């Protein structure tokens, strides 16, 4: 399970959004369920993730947030010469961060 220590530390400050976005982008496809957000069955290229905080709220012992993630999906063999084709992709993630442990539960929001 991912830990978002900086996001918990910066909760209720002006630095929260930046901390959360930075930590989410750092996690990458090894932790983020971006493979469930591809549109064409391709592979996720998470070398350049852009994370946008859509909303966040205090839920007692946890912080809940909705983030949008822009990434690249690599579609194999669909262009001239069967070269892989990169295409922009987007998905939204629901994140629940335990304030005591900083452990984050991250799930994709279905379309």
Secondary structure, DSSP 8 states (H G I E B T S, - for coil): -EE-HHHHHTTTSTTHHHHHHHHHHHHGGGTS-GGGG-SSS-EEEEEEEEEEEEEEEEETTEEEEEEEEEEEEEETT-SGGG--EEEEEEEEEEEEEETTT-EEEEEE---
